[in-house]
């Protein structure tokens, strides 16, 4: 059996502890519309400030459709960033401020290997490290370059990668403030939970920022 990469085990596993798994809802994820080919922008208004994300429905159509399904249903309103690893990522989208899991739909197919890399500022779908096609509502934002999260072997769930589906185009300073908060154990988690909740007060579609970062969506050739 292939050895399990220690970094993935320690920092991304488990996505939801057995004691706090979200109640599954079996509604199937609708396939993306053929007309959805342009970037989509989403604003996350948090208690630390606004973050604007550019989604890439061309490179990650199923993951973007999944994320927008939760967004348009109001799922992310009132959720928190429950995991902060200062030199790795911030993760949220699945829990209330008192760390109760929110219900999720059926998981989405893993679209890692789509040419988008886990570089600083990129947004990826969180999943269980031992199950490639297990992404639900949770997502993480890379605060440094994390090429170790890219796909290297699709046949092994531990190396199948974490699907990047967007990037932060405004508010990366807010993400960096998240990195600096004090963390510790709370609820079902043994560590890395902000002592003061970082709350997504409202999440909704928005217009593109007046000024976009000059760099294109981060890509890798695979």
Backbone as CSV, one residue per row, in Angstrom:
resi,resn,N_x,N_y,N_z,CA_x,CA_y,CA_z,C_x,C_y,C_z
1,UNK,0.854,-1.206,0.000,0.000,0.000,0.000,0.877,1.239,0.000
2,UNK,0.508,2.229,-0.786,1.272,3.471,-0.881,1.274,4.178,0.476
3,UNK,2.422,4.691,0.977,2.441,5.410,2.252,1.569,6.654,2.188
4,UNK,0.908,6.971,3.265,0.041,8.147,3.331,0.884,9.374,3.600
5,UNK,0.832,10.405,2.747,1.596,11.625,3.000,1.227,12.209,4.351
6,UNK,2.233,12.379,5.230,1.967,12.800,6.600,1.308,14.166,6.660
7,UNK,1.716,15.090,5.778,1.158,16.436,5.820,-0.335,16.429,5.597
8,UNK,-0.810,15.612,4.640,-2.237,15.550,4.378,-2.979,14.945,5.555
9,UNK,-2.393,13.943,6.183,-3.059,13.290,7.304,-3.218,14.249,8.469
10,UNK,-2.161,15.003,8.776,-2.176,15.855,9.953,-3.013,17.101,9.787
11,UNK,-3.052,17.652,8.574,-3.628,18.971,8.414,-4.949,19.004,7.670
12,UNK,-5.243,18.020,6.874,-6.513,18.027,6.166,-7.389,16.842,6.527
13,UNK,-6.957,15.998,7.431,-7.735,14.821,7.792,-7.975,14.804,9.288
14,UNK,-9.196,14.452,9.722,-10.336,14.245,8.842,-11.021,15.548,8.520
15,UNK,-11.671,15.609,7.399,-12.419,16.811,7.027,-13.518,17.062,8.041
16,UNK,-14.307,16.048,8.368,-15.327,16.118,9.397,-15.134,14.941,10.338
17,UNK,-14.789,15.159,11.619,-14.632,14.034,12.527,-15.912,13.220,12.610
18,UNK,-15.786,11.938,12.941,-16.943,11.071,13.009,-17.956,11.576,14.013
19,UNK,-17.493,12.304,15.017,-18.409,12.815,16.029,-19.137,14.057,15.588
20,UNK,-18.771,14.593,14.400,-19.394,15.839,13.963,-19.659,15.845,12.477
21,UNK,-20.008,14.714,11.916,-20.288,14.672,10.491,-21.583,15.383,10.174
22,UNK,-21.612,16.088,9.056,-22.815,16.785,8.644,-23.865,15.785,8.193
23,UNK,-25.125,16.104,8.468,-26.205,15.227,8.053,-26.309,15.227,6.533
24,UNK,-26.178,14.053,5.899,-26.188,14.041,4.430,-27.569,14.290,3.865
25,UNK,-27.607,14.967,2.754,-28.830,15.158,1.987,-28.546,14.602,0.604
26,UNK,-29.395,13.778,0.079,-29.064,13.018,-1.125,-29.419,13.725,-2.428
27,UNK,-29.776,14.994,-2.350,-30.072,15.733,-3.574,-28.845,15.740,-4.473
28,UNK,-28.996,15.352,-5.713,-27.868,15.305,-6.636,-27.457,16.710,-7.048
29,UNK,-26.183,16.870,-7.310,-25.676,18.151,-7.781,-26.053,18.334,-9.236
30,UNK,-26.702,19.444,-9.556,-27.083,19.706,-10.936,-25.846,19.950,-11.780
31,UNK,-25.789,19.445,-12.991,-24.637,19.711,-13.856,-24.596,21.186,-14.228
32,UNK,-23.402,21.711,-14.490,-23.300,23.121,-14.845,-23.977,23.416,-16.172
33,UNK,-24.485,24.629,-16.291,-25.106,25.049,-17.534,-24.052,25.243,-18.607
34,UNK,-24.401,24.886,-19.816,-23.459,25.069,-20.929,-23.146,26.537,-21.145
35,UNK,-24.062,27.419,-20.683,-23.849,28.851,-20.870,-22.887,29.423,-19.839
36,UNK,-22.572,28.632,-18.786,-21.720,29.128,-17.717,-20.264,28.940,-18.111
37,UNK,-19.734,29.899,-18.820,-18.364,29.791,-19.294,-17.494,30.950,-18.842
38,UNK,-18.088,32.034,-18.346,-17.323,33.184,-17.893,-17.077,33.087,-16.395
39,UNK,-16.083,33.839,-15.910,-15.808,33.866,-14.488,-17.029,34.350,-13.716
40,UNK,-17.194,33.809,-12.524,-18.252,34.212,-11.608,-17.574,34.755,-10.357
41,UNK,-18.106,35.844,-9.804,-17.498,36.472,-8.640,-18.418,36.337,-7.431
42,UNK,-17.807,36.062,-6.296,-18.543,35.856,-5.047,-17.891,36.701,-3.964
43,UNK,-18.711,37.386,-3.177,-18.219,38.169,-2.045,-18.540,37.442,-0.756
44,UNK,-17.517,37.258,0.067,-17.686,36.726,1.413,-17.504,37.886,2.380
45,UNK,-18.591,38.340,2.976,-18.511,39.419,3.962,-18.341,38.791,5.338
46,UNK,-17.135,38.919,5.880,-16.825,38.319,7.172,-16.707,39.404,8.239
47,UNK,-16.623,38.982,9.489,-16.461,39.950,10.566,-15.049,40.522,10.624
48,UNK,-14.169,40.056,9.717,-12.842,40.650,9.586,-12.702,41.469,8.305
49,UNK,-13.734,41.472,7.463,-13.682,42.224,6.221,-14.193,41.409,5.048
50,UNK,-14.184,42.028,3.868,-14.721,41.403,2.665,-13.634,40.710,1.863
51,UNK,-13.979,39.518,1.366,-13.116,38.745,0.470,-13.904,38.487,-0.805
52,UNK,-13.320,38.790,-1.949,-13.970,38.520,-3.233,-13.211,37.404,-3.941
53,UNK,-13.971,36.420,-4.398,-13.404,35.245,-5.054,-13.864,35.199,-6.504
54,UNK,-12.948,34.915,-7.401,-13.266,34.664,-8.804,-13.325,33.152,-9.015
55,UNK,-14.464,32.649,-9.465,-14.623,31.220,-9.723,-14.340,30.918,-11.191
56,UNK,-13.846,29.725,-11.456,-13.502,29.331,-12.823,-14.386,28.155,-13.257
57,UNK,-15.555,28.437,-13.832,-16.440,27.348,-14.253,-15.972,26.615,-15.495
58,UNK,-14.959,27.132,-16.173,-14.421,26.432,-17.340,-13.504,25.297,-16.894
59,UNK,-12.592,25.588,-15.985,-11.648,24.579,-15.515,-12.264,23.643,-14.471
60,UNK,-13.231,24.131,-13.698,-13.810,23.327,-12.614,-15.336,23.438,-12.628
61,UNK,-15.990,22.988,-13.687,-17.434,23.208,-13.827,-18.277,22.544,-12.744
62,UNK,-17.966,21.315,-12.383,-18.773,20.624,-11.372,-18.558,21.223,-9.987
63,UNK,-17.313,21.560,-9.679,-17.007,22.120,-8.364,-17.608,23.505,-8.215
64,UNK,-17.549,24.315,-9.265,-18.159,25.642,-9.216,-19.670,25.529,-9.087
65,UNK,-20.291,24.626,-9.858,-21.742,24.445,-9.758,-22.137,24.003,-8.353
66,UNK,-21.331,23.124,-7.755,-21.589,22.664,-6.394,-21.515,23.826,-5.406
67,UNK,-20.445,24.620,-5.508,-20.250,25.758,-4.610,-21.387,26.770,-4.760
68,UNK,-21.765,27.082,-6.005,-22.832,28.053,-6.234,-24.178,27.529,-5.751
69,UNK,-24.386,26.221,-5.806,-25.610,25.650,-5.275,-25.753,25.926,-3.789
70,UNK,-24.671,25.727,-3.052,-24.686,26.051,-1.627,-24.819,27.556,-1.410
71,UNK,-24.089,28.328,-2.192,-24.114,29.786,-2.042,-25.517,30.329,-2.250
72,UNK,-26.147,29.976,-3.362,-27.459,30.533,-3.694,-28.541,30.063,-2.723
73,UNK,-28.300,28.945,-2.045,-29.257,28.448,-1.048,-29.052,29.109,0.313
74,UNK,-28.036,29.973,0.431,-27.775,30.646,1.695,-26.987,29.821,2.695
75,UNK,-26.429,28.704,2.235,-25.731,27.794,3.143,-24.578,28.476,3.886
76,UNK,-23.827,29.312,3.199,-22.621,29.872,3.795,-22.886,31.023,4.763
77,UNK,-24.064,31.602,4.708,-24.372,32.698,5.627,-24.353,32.188,7.064
78,UNK,-23.531,32.810,7.891,-23.467,32.410,9.287,-22.531,31.257,9.581
79,UNK,-21.794,30.768,8.579,-20.800,29.732,8.847,-19.475,30.390,9.228
80,UNK,-18.533,29.574,9.655,-17.258,30.101,10.130,-16.082,29.461,9.394
81,UNK,-14.946,30.136,9.486,-13.671,29.507,9.143,-13.235,28.773,10.409
82,UNK,-13.396,27.451,10.386,-13.176,26.675,11.603,-11.752,26.157,11.740
83,UNK,-10.953,26.263,10.687,-9.572,25.773,10.741,-8.631,26.825,10.165
84,UNK,-7.649,27.198,10.958,-6.634,28.161,10.537,-5.263,27.550,10.801
85,UNK,-4.524,27.333,9.736,-3.150,26.849,9.834,-2.285,27.949,9.237
86,UNK,-1.585,28.743,10.065,-0.989,30.008,9.610,-0.114,29.922,8.375
87,UNK,0.636,28.847,8.213,1.556,28.748,7.077,1.083,27.705,6.072
88,UNK,-0.255,27.543,5.985,-0.798,26.558,5.061,-2.108,27.033,4.444
89,UNK,-3.177,27.161,5.271,-4.505,27.436,4.719,-5.458,27.921,5.790
90,UNK,-6.594,28.459,5.332,-7.754,28.699,6.186,-8.921,27.953,5.546
91,UNK,-9.735,27.307,6.382,-10.791,26.433,5.864,-12.118,26.756,6.530
92,UNK,-13.198,26.729,5.739,-14.508,27.023,6.302,-15.628,26.508,5.427
93,UNK,-16.839,26.976,5.767,-18.004,26.666,4.950,-18.862,25.524,5.428
94,UNK,-18.511,24.899,6.568,-19.269,23.721,6.976,-19.886,23.760,8.352
95,UNK,-19.494,24.764,9.178,-19.920,24.765,10.569,-20.476,26.123,10.999
96,UNK,-21.371,26.088,11.967,-21.908,27.297,12.599,-20.907,27.777,13.648
97,UNK,-21.091,28.994,14.197,-20.138,29.495,15.196,-19.991,28.603,16.421
98,UNK,-21.022,27.827,16.757,-20.887,26.894,17.881,-20.426,25.514,17.420
99,UNK,-19.892,25.466,16.184,-19.266,24.275,15.604,-20.224,23.115,15.421
100,UNK,-21.450,23.467,15.074,-22.416,22.455,14.662,-22.329,22.300,13.142
101,UNK,-22.258,21.069,12.633,-22.143,20.882,11.190,-23.456,21.178,10.482
102,UNK,-23.368,21.801,9.299,-24.552,22.070,8.493,-24.765,20.915,7.506
103,UNK,-26.020,20.635,7.152,-26.293,19.538,6.209,-25.633,19.785,4.858
104,UNK,-25.241,18.709,4.218,-24.625,18.788,2.903,-25.351,17.888,1.923
105,UNK,-25.218,18.230,0.629,-25.769,17.402,-0.434,-24.796,16.277,-0.770
106,UNK,-25.148,15.520,-1.783,-24.255,14.475,-2.270,-22.925,15.101,-2.694
107,UNK,-21.803,14.404,-2.502,-20.495,14.961,-2.843,-20.305,15.115,-4.341
108,UNK,-19.318,15.912,-4.681,-19.027,16.216,-6.079,-17.780,15.460,-6.519
109,UNK,-17.682,15.187,-7.805,-16.511,14.510,-8.364,-15.277,15.406,-8.222
110,UNK,-14.171,14.806,-7.875,-12.919,15.538,-7.693,-12.375,16.014,-9.047
111,UNK,-12.259,17.338,-9.201,-11.754,17.911,-10.452,-10.303,18.388,-10.341
112,UNK,-9.562,17.868,-9.363,-8.133,18.178,-9.324,-7.487,17.677,-10.614
113,UNK,-6.377,18.276,-10.971,-5.754,17.929,-12.246,-6.343,18.698,-13.399
114,UNK,-7.063,19.795,-13.083,-7.713,20.593,-14.122,-6.827,21.714,-14.653
115,UNK,-5.570,21.727,-14.232,-4.669,22.775,-14.679,-4.542,23.933,-13.725
116,UNK,-5.291,23.907,-12.612,-5.198,24.966,-11.604,-4.446,24.426,-10.401
117,UNK,-3.504,25.203,-9.897,-2.630,24.746,-8.827,-2.989,25.395,-7.494
118,UNK,-2.672,24.693,-6.418,-2.897,25.200,-5.061,-1.800,26.199,-4.680
119,UNK,-1.849,27.361,-5.300,-0.914,28.436,-5.005,-1.564,29.430,-4.057
120,UNK,-0.772,30.319,-3.498,-1.286,31.326,-2.572,-2.467,32.067,-3.197
121,UNK,-3.551,32.166,-2.440,-4.739,32.874,-2.896,-5.726,32.012,-3.649
122,UNK,-5.346,30.787,-4.010,-6.287,29.923,-4.715,-7.278,29.311,-3.732
123,UNK,-8.461,28.985,-4.245,-9.549,28.426,-3.439,-9.787,26.998,-3.914
124,UNK,-9.820,26.052,-2.994,-9.959,24.645,-3.347,-11.061,23.989,-2.532
125,UNK,-11.585,22.899,-3.068,-12.627,22.138,-2.393,-11.996,21.215,-1.361
126,UNK,-12.448,21.333,-0.107,-11.980,20.418,0.930,-12.677,19.073,0.766
127,UNK,-11.997,18.014,1.152,-12.552,16.668,1.047,-11.846,15.763,2.039
128,UNK,-12.364,14.539,2.182,-11.686,13.547,3.004,-10.453,13.045,2.255
129,UNK,-9.302,12.982,2.907,-8.096,12.574,2.190,-8.122,11.137,1.711
130,UNK,-8.959,10.293,2.327,-9.002,8.901,1.907,-10.101,8.600,0.896
131,UNK,-10.824,9.639,0.456,-11.893,9.464,-0.532,-11.823,10.611,-1.523
132,UNK,-11.423,10.323,-2.750,-11.181,11.393,-3.722,-12.436,12.199,-4.031
133,UNK,-13.554,11.513,-4.232,-14.794,12.191,-4.631,-15.687,12.420,-3.415
134,UNK,-15.224,13.252,-2.492,-15.969,13.457,-1.250,-16.171,14.920,-0.893
135,UNK,-15.877,15.848,-1.813,-16.026,17.271,-1.510,-17.493,17.652,-1.383
136,UNK,-17.784,18.442,-0.371,-19.145,18.941,-0.161,-19.155,20.451,-0.161
137,UNK,-19.554,21.051,0.961,-19.669,22.510,1.046,-18.370,23.180,1.455
138,UNK,-17.506,22.465,2.156,-16.316,23.103,2.705,-15.292,23.432,1.620
139,UNK,-14.552,24.495,1.882,-13.507,24.943,0.974,-12.350,25.471,1.800
140,UNK,-11.197,25.584,1.161,-10.070,26.224,1.842,-9.375,27.181,0.902
141,UNK,-8.726,28.167,1.507,-7.960,29.165,0.767,-6.501,28.981,1.142
142,UNK,-5.674,28.761,0.146,-4.246,28.572,0.381,-3.600,29.913,0.734
143,UNK,-2.889,29.961,1.856,-2.241,31.216,2.252,-0.771,31.236,1.840
144,UNK,-0.266,30.107,1.374,1.068,30.003,0.769,0.932,29.074,-0.425
145,UNK,1.980,28.958,-1.217,1.972,27.978,-2.304,1.994,26.568,-1.711
146,UNK,1.030,25.742,-2.111,0.917,24.369,-1.610,0.848,23.373,-2.765
147,UNK,1.906,23.260,-3.554,1.863,22.330,-4.689,1.681,20.875,-4.258
148,UNK,1.956,20.575,-2.985,1.744,19.210,-2.499,0.278,18.816,-2.497
149,UNK,-0.622,19.788,-2.631,-2.054,19.496,-2.688,-2.547,19.274,-4.117
150,UNK,-1.665,19.445,-5.098,-2.045,19.203,-6.481,-2.061,17.695,-6.760
151,UNK,-2.754,17.307,-7.800,-2.826,15.892,-8.173,-1.474,15.407,-8.702
152,UNK,-1.053,14.246,-8.181,0.131,13.595,-8.729,-0.184,12.190,-9.223
153,UNK,-1.210,11.550,-8.651,-1.610,10.208,-9.071,-3.103,10.064,-8.808
154,UNK,-3.903,10.085,-9.864,-5.354,10.049,-9.717,-5.866,8.717,-9.186
155,UNK,-5.060,7.673,-9.257,-5.527,6.349,-8.842,-5.504,6.163,-7.330
156,UNK,-4.840,7.042,-6.618,-4.711,6.945,-5.164,-5.366,8.164,-4.537
157,UNK,-6.376,7.986,-3.666,-7.051,9.155,-3.103,-6.127,10.089,-2.331
158,UNK,-5.036,9.553,-1.780,-4.130,10.387,-1.010,-3.249,11.272,-1.887
159,UNK,-3.186,10.981,-3.171,-2.411,11.810,-4.093,-3.265,12.316,-5.247
160,UNK,-4.582,12.130,-5.142,-5.494,12.543,-6.223,-5.685,14.048,-6.274
161,UNK,-5.234,14.758,-5.257,-5.258,16.210,-5.280,-6.534,16.820,-4.734
162,UNK,-6.426,18.118,-4.479,-7.553,18.924,-4.004,-7.882,19.926,-5.103
163,UNK,-9.126,19.915,-5.555,-9.523,20.653,-6.754,-9.598,22.154,-6.508
164,UNK,-8.747,22.893,-7.194,-8.820,24.354,-7.180,-9.938,24.791,-8.114
165,UNK,-10.789,25.705,-7.648,-11.893,26.168,-8.486,-12.030,27.685,-8.502
166,UNK,-11.078,28.382,-7.942,-11.150,29.835,-7.958,-9.927,30.448,-7.311
167,UNK,-9.955,31.767,-7.180,-8.854,32.491,-6.544,-9.399,33.749,-5.882
168,UNK,-8.717,34.222,-4.870,-9.065,35.481,-4.221,-8.564,36.620,-5.099
169,UNK,-9.470,37.545,-5.453,-9.078,38.697,-6.272,-9.172,40.009,-5.500
170,UNK,-9.735,39.986,-4.316,-9.767,41.155,-3.434,-9.931,40.648,-2.008
171,UNK,-9.220,41.286,-1.092,-9.354,40.910,0.303,-8.353,39.880,0.785
172,UNK,-7.252,39.691,0.063,-6.246,38.755,0.567,-5.657,39.256,1.878
173,UNK,-5.710,40.570,2.096,-5.264,41.103,3.386,-6.163,40.616,4.522
174,UNK,-7.443,40.403,4.213,-8.362,39.846,5.206,-7.979,38.407,5.526
175,UNK,-7.654,37.643,4.492,-7.211,36.260,4.702,-5.947,36.229,5.545
176,UNK,-5.035,37.164,5.291,-3.810,37.208,6.079,-4.098,37.583,7.530
177,UNK,-5.110,38.384,7.774,-5.499,38.670,9.164,-6.048,37.417,9.834
178,UNK,-6.748,36.597,9.071,-7.243,35.340,9.630,-6.087,34.470,10.109
179,UNK,-4.977,34.501,9.386,-3.823,33.675,9.738,-3.267,34.019,11.114
180,UNK,-3.504,35.243,11.556,-2.870,35.743,12.773,-3.716,35.542,14.025
181,UNK,-4.938,35.040,13.891,-5.797,34.906,15.063,-5.303,33.770,15.958
182,UNK,-5.615,33.881,17.221,-5.258,32.834,18.176,-6.178,31.632,17.977
183,UNK,-5.619,30.455,18.001,-6.399,29.230,17.795,-6.166,28.252,18.938
184,UNK,-7.016,27.236,18.980,-6.885,26.190,19.983,-7.932,25.127,19.756
185,UNK,-8.083,24.207,20.694,-9.104,23.165,20.565,-10.492,23.718,20.839
186,UNK,-11.486,23.176,20.140,-12.879,23.577,20.369,-13.787,22.572,19.686
187,UNK,-14.944,22.322,20.293,-15.904,21.404,19.698,-15.274,20.062,19.396
188,UNK,-15.482,19.538,18.179,-14.926,18.228,17.824,-13.472,18.273,17.378
189,UNK,-12.861,19.480,17.362,-11.526,19.634,16.790,-10.466,19.745,17.879
190,UNK,-9.353,19.036,17.729,-8.306,19.061,18.749,-7.442,20.313,18.734
191,UNK,-7.486,21.082,17.649,-6.628,22.265,17.538,-7.055,23.091,16.335
192,UNK,-6.401,24.253,16.158,-6.503,25.096,14.958,-7.844,25.822,14.811
193,UNK,-8.664,25.848,15.844,-9.946,26.553,15.771,-9.769,27.967,16.317
194,UNK,-10.165,29.021,15.579,-10.040,30.379,16.104,-10.755,30.538,17.445
195,UNK,-10.059,31.174,18.403,-10.657,31.411,19.714,-11.868,32.324,19.605
196,UNK,-11.764,33.319,18.732,-12.895,34.184,18.416,-13.383,33.808,17.029
197,UNK,-14.634,33.385,16.874,-15.099,32.889,15.578,-14.896,33.893,14.448
198,UNK,-14.425,33.394,13.314,-14.353,34.178,12.080,-15.593,33.813,11.279
199,UNK,-16.551,34.708,11.243,-17.882,34.399,10.715,-18.060,34.953,9.308
200,UNK,-18.574,34.119,8.401,-19.034,34.607,7.100,-20.457,35.124,7.331
201,UNK,-20.586,36.416,7.479,-21.886,36.994,7.796,-22.844,36.915,6.610
202,UNK,-22.291,37.078,5.404,-23.105,36.981,4.193,-22.206,36.576,3.041
203,UNK,-22.698,35.664,2.216,-21.987,35.228,1.010,-22.947,35.324,-0.158
204,UNK,-22.540,36.024,-1.224,-23.437,36.225,-2.363,-22.630,36.525,-3.615
205,UNK,-23.271,36.324,-4.760,-22.635,36.709,-6.027,-22.446,38.219,-6.060
206,UNK,-21.435,38.652,-6.790,-21.144,40.067,-6.874,-20.540,40.376,-8.234
207,UNK,-20.261,41.640,-8.465,-19.614,42.058,-9.703,-18.098,41.919,-9.563
208,UNK,-17.420,41.891,-10.689,-15.967,41.838,-10.667,-15.417,43.109,-10.032
209,UNK,-14.361,43.025,-9.251,-13.737,44.232,-8.703,-13.276,45.164,-9.818
210,UNK,-13.212,46.435,-9.502,-12.794,47.425,-10.502,-11.388,47.141,-11.000
211,UNK,-10.544,46.664,-10.098,-9.166,46.333,-10.463,-8.919,44.878,-10.088
212,UNK,-8.577,44.069,-11.082,-8.276,42.669,-10.852,-6.766,42.460,-10.762
213,UNK,-6.315,41.470,-9.998,-4.886,41.164,-9.986,-4.402,40.889,-11.405
214,UNK,-3.213,41.344,-11.753,-2.736,41.163,-13.132,-2.462,39.723,-13.500
215,UNK,-2.118,38.887,-12.514,-1.779,37.503,-12.837,-3.041,36.721,-13.192
216,UNK,-2.955,35.817,-14.162,-4.104,34.969,-14.502,-4.345,33.937,-13.414
217,UNK,-5.440,33.184,-13.552,-5.707,32.089,-12.632,-4.494,31.164,-12.604
218,UNK,-3.989,30.821,-11.407,-2.790,29.966,-11.355,-3.044,28.629,-12.042
219,UNK,-2.100,28.204,-12.863,-2.261,26.977,-13.638,-1.004,26.125,-13.547
220,UNK,-1.195,24.844,-13.661,-0.077,23.926,-13.801,-0.354,23.039,-14.993
221,UNK,0.668,22.520,-15.598,0.490,21.619,-16.749,0.585,20.194,-16.242
222,UNK,-0.552,19.464,-16.362,-0.581,18.061,-15.935,-1.351,17.289,-16.985
